[in-house]
């Protein structure tokens, strides 16, 4: 494929992915047709099939894209400075990354795609696999850095991840999401403080 054509194809695939992410996030998987995605991206329905093959495969690509976006937000937050501008310690990085996850997964309707539709559309095993390749990797590494023993690390990562996922759903369904978000962050601090006692 000539370079210009390959670049055009990549641009079209990216436009479709972004259009699909917005539509799936706003309406949910069941209420989005491929014609809707094609129209939003300014391409033909045939282009959607050419790049993604089916609605389910397009949705899976959106899930992986959003998972990577959430993981990137965790990494960026954990890499930031600690209190007073000094280099952040392991506990601060764990807290920063965990709070970043909660904000990233509840932004721009991401919660609907990743936590409501994805387990149902892709199946539990595939959803868990994608999660394990992104946010859970960062969480496990952060737990290792704070000294959580090998025999507890997977179980603690699973429980913290489950708690944060459920908090994200609670925020999304709350009548006052901003108040819920503030309370969820405060509760997350307590949860992490309790988890960190395992290193004492």
Secondary structure as GFF3:
##gff-version 3
##sequence-region A 1 200
A	DSSP	alpha_helix	3	27	.	.	.	ID=ss1
A	DSSP	three_ten_helix	29	31	.	.	.	ID=ss2
A	DSSP	alpha_helix	34	41	.	.	.	ID=ss3
A	DSSP	alpha_helix	45	52	.	.	.	ID=ss4
A	DSSP	alpha_helix	55	78	.	.	.	ID=ss5
A	DSSP	three_ten_helix	83	85	.	.	.	ID=ss6
A	DSSP	alpha_helix	90	105	.	.	.	ID=ss7
A	DSSP	alpha_helix	110	111	.	.	.	ID=ss8
A	DSSP	pi_helix	112	117	.	.	.	ID=ss9
A	DSSP	alpha_helix	118	122	.	.	.	ID=ss10
A	DSSP	alpha_helix	124	132	.	.	.	ID=ss11
A	DSSP	alpha_helix	135	145	.	.	.	ID=ss12
A	DSSP	alpha_helix	150	173	.	.	.	ID=ss13
A	DSSP	alpha_helix	177	196	.	.	.	ID=ss14
A	DSSP	three_ten_helix	197	199	.	.	.	ID=ss15
###
